[in-house]
Amino acid sequence: MTELTRTGIEGLDSILGGGIVDNATVLISGNPGTGKSILGLQYIYNGVQEFDETGIYLSFEENREDIAQAAESIGFENWRELVEDDQILVYDKQELLRHNDFNDTLDLLLEEFEEMDYDRFVLDSLTMFELFFTDEQEKRTYLLKFSDILKANGLTSLLIAEQSAVFPEQDIGLENFLTDGNIYLIQTPTESGVNRYIWVAKMRKQNIETDIFPMDITDGGITVHERAAGFSMMGSGGNSPFPGE
């Protein structure tokens, strides 16, 4: 029987058939403001609070204080305490960019990952990570190395990626080959604000619900409404929220 890591996010584990396969690496994609970082914070926080599973949160975009404030703003009140107790390990942009040679920083991180015993991992974001490499071959080498290290150390990982389009881009890039699953977060404008959706497009070794489901972000983080009527990205059903679908 396949062992699963539960996200603890209401509704999402149901869509995933119970959770994410242990040691899998999942790509979380969406345009800015869709809730990708919140999903990452919630995954790490829930791991400690609900399942006694420690986590690593690595951010190329925020400093340690910004991350803590973001976590507290959505109701993760014990974030700082869990970081102080080393149940959550945070690497922020100041630590990651301290060295002049980014390759040295990355090599140091990879060595530390091999020595530590943690269960969950979030990279925010893969998009920023890739900007440090001007050479395509070098980027490919380090992404492969990074992915292998995560799996070898038993980490069930979320890699967050920005995309500019509102509609999910399904380009078959290197990231898709390196990851075991793809989850897209989507938002569409309305007169009163935005509607939010989540789509589990791919998950290896799992039976999943591939329809798109509505979600909310409130105090406490993301809630997925898996009992709502989902709709398919493949058809042209009348209940799709996307223009022209």
Buried (B, 14 or more C-beta within 10 A) or exposed (E): EEEBBBBBBBBBBBBBBBBBBBBBBBBBBBBEEBBBBBBBBBBBBBBBBEBEBBBBBBBBBBBBEEBBEBBEEBEBEBBBEBBEEEBBBBBBBEBBEEEEEBEEBBBBBBEEBEEEEBBBBBBBBBBBBBEBBEEEEEBBEBBEEBBEBBBEBEBBBBBBBBBEEBBBEEEEEBBBEBBBBBBBBBBBEEEEEEBBBBBBBBBEEBEBBBBBBBBBBEEEBBBBBBEBEBBBBEEEEEEBBBEEB
